[in-house]
Structures are given as C-alpha cells and as structure tokens.
Amino acid sequence: MDRRQFLAGSVALSSFLPVLPAAFAAEPKPKRVGLIGTGWYGKSDLLRLIQISPVEVVSLCDVDKKMLAEAGEIVASRQVSKKVPRLFGDYRKMLAEKDLDIVEIATPDHWHALPMIEAVKAGADIYVQKPTSVDVVESQAMLAAARKHGRVVQVGTQRRSTPHLAEARELIQEGKLGKIGLIEIYCYYHMRNPTNPPDSTPPEFLDYEMWTGPAPLRPYNSIVHPRGWRAFMEYGNGIVGDMCIHMLDMVRWMAGLGWPKSVSSTGGILVQKNAKANISDTQSATFEFDGVNVVWQHRTWGSSPDPKYPWGATFYGEKGTLKASVNSYDFIPNSGDAIHKDVTMELEQYPEDKTEKDLEKHVAPAIRRHMQNLLDCIATRGKPVADIEEGHTSTVSCILANLSMQLGRSLTWDAAKGVIANDPAANKLLRRPYRGPWVHPEVALPS
C-alpha cells in the first residue's frame, strides 16, 4: 500500500482536544444513559462518560446481583445527581421503559447482538464493546438495525481515539514510511487460563441461565465469571476475537484498509493441553488486502520477540519501520532521526483515575475521547470514528480467521454479498446455533 492508495477520512478534531472534567458545556437536558453489563469494562466505559458529560445514568442491568448493586453505588457516588440508577436483571425490562438516550453494552460477547438490536429499536444511540458479535450474521443484523433505525453506534475499538496513535497515523499519511509492504500484528500476553478447576454450582447471586442466554449451556465453572469467559469459544472468539480485533482495526484505520480479500489461519491448542480452556493457545492468520498483507500471531506461552511491544503492530515500509501499541510508538526511518512517543495519561486532570479499581489508566484518555466522539456524532447525527460498519468489518474479518483455522483452508470474502465466495460449507458456519428460547437475528443479504 502506498500513499496514493490511502483512503480518505480521519477522526474529528474534537476527538483529540483536551476533555475538561468540570466545565461541562451547557445542555438543556442531560442525556439519559443505561448500561447493560456492569463488570470490569462496563464500569470503565461508563465512568469515563460521566467524567466528560453531565449525563444522568438512570438504568443499570446485570445478571450478577452482587456486581449490579456495587455498580449502582459507584455510579451514584460519581454522577452529578448522586442518584442510584434503577437496577434490572433483564435487559428487556430495562429497554421496555423506552426512556434512554444512550445505551452502553459491555456484556460477554455472546450477549452483544440481541441487546444492541433491541436498544436501537427502542430509540437509543449505542456504545457497544468490541467485537460486535460472535458470528457473522449477528454482526450483519446489528449493522442493518443501526441503519434502519437511524441510530449512532460507536464500537469500543478505542485505538482510533488514542492520541499518540493518531500521531503515528499521521506519519503514514505523510508518506514517511513510503510504500508499506507488510504489517505484522501480534499478542504474546499469557492471558489464556492454564488451569483446570472442577465444575461447580453457580453462586446464588448469579443468574447463570440468563448469563448463558443463547450460548450452549455448559456446566458452571469458576473460570467463567467474572471476566474469564473469554477462555471458552462458546462465548467469544478466543484471543483473535479479543486482542486481534483491536490491532486489526487499528491498522485498518491507520493504513486505510477496507475488507480483506481473503483470510487464512492455522493454529490450535499446541502447548497448554491440560487446561479447561478451549480457545487456541497458538494461532497465526493472514489477512490479504489489496497491496499488503496483515499477518497476525498470538501465543499464550513463551516470550515476546520484543519486550517493549508484546501486543501491537509493526508496519514495514520502504522508507522505515513503525511500531505501535497502546503504550507507545516508535518510528525507525532508514535514514534520519527516530521518533518515540509514549502514551500520555491524565491522572492530574482526572484524579479518580488514580484510585479506580481495575482501571487501565493508560487507556482512560482514549475512552474519554471515544465517548466525546460519540456525543459529538449524536449531536450531528454523523458517523463516529468507530462506526458500527467499521466494527463490523474488523469483527467479521477476525471471525473468518477462526473459521479458516477450523476448516483448514483459506476463505475468500465477498464483501458485496456478505458471504464466503464459492464455499457453501463455510457459509453454513456464518451463523452459530442459538439455544432456545432465544432466536438468532437475521438479515436479508444481496442475492
């Protein structure tokens, strides 16, 4: 890919201007917000929104009563009104009120599609965590619903709102790398649970039936909740669906890439064979775009080739190399001075960040800008920087990688038709079976 091929488009300037915590712009009526999924990142996202806008969080929903009550207290302590939001155990009852301007969805991945579709039908704009879905048809239905109902939908791929990565992107736009011939993306974190605890009875405060929802009903295991569900393919798409999507989406944004023409992947459980987790511990994938391949690799064991970049992307250009991650970027030109930039945290501007439990402090500034971009686009009815269509493209590309590994062959994607070309057997896997009484969302595709 060279500069002439670079697609137009950039983040709205407001996404990268300082966000003031106290001097809120005058609003005739604060946005009414509801959150579905009050765990780790649900609270992280919501509390960043509260920092930048005088929203009123009126509803919280979770199937874990303990987690829900705790979230209610935290939100009350942080929002302007000091009111405890209404607490729901079923998102359908929360959305039936039809009184929400914004709905945030931070559930496990297998619960993204149905609540999001119902929320847009109820007239809300959306912030939905990545990936958009666990299967291709879910994501297609989410995109179709957003467009049909005219809702603004921001996907939680906040690398697009990370200031130092926006600077790195400018280096590519300015032609500093020249023609880019290869992009590597990777994750070497040891984040696949290597243990094998026995199955057990769900805790009394967790509605495990509702937590499972449309996914297969596995015996409850302590790995699963909270936060450990990503170890099982029933609820997500493994490391590819969790970490690759962030990096693939980032390089698509930085290098101006659309849909891959084909996706191929190999790997499996090669080392951690005794663990209960059923996601791959080793996997590589090649996303073939026009003019450049993007190559992914993850290992949940061993060491990282570059300790400074255990999760990131490397752009190889004819004029230099660019490494980029959530923490920093390094541009190493073939001649001239190298450029290094670290993430800038905002702990003094937002002192709550210093003590907030489990907050990724280095990511908080990006979340705030991602939320500001959402609010700006709600006001203008424009498309946010991580619009649902961009999230859909990155999500589906990652799902195709897992399907390629499962089938043992490369898959050619027909973006116009939304199907895998000339592969009826593979297309049967674009929709996962739903457990009743939940009904899989559908979408009419071009013939």
Secondary structure, 3 states (H helix, E strand, C coil): CCHHHCCCCCCCHHHHCCCCCCCCCCCCCCCEEEEECCCHHHHHHHHHHHHHCCCEEEEEECCEHHHHHHHHHHHHHHCCCCCCCEEECCHHHHHHCCCCCEEEECCCHHHCHHHHHHHHHCCCEEEECCCCCCCHHHHHHHHHHHHHCCCCEEECCHHHHCHHHHHHHHHHHCCCCCCEEEEEEEECCCCCCCCCCCECCCCCCECHHHHHCCCCCCCCECCCCCCHHHHCCCCCCHHHHHHHHHHHHHHHHHHCCCCCCEEEEEEECCCCCCCCCCCCCEEEEEEEECCEEEEEEEECCCCCCCCCCCEEEEEEECCEEEEECCCEEEEEECCCCCEEEECCCCCCCCCHHHHCCCCCCCCHHHHHHHHHHHHHHHHHCCCCCCEHHHHHHHHHHHHHHHHHHHHCCCEEEECCCCEECCCHHHHHHHCCCCCCCCCCCCCCCCC
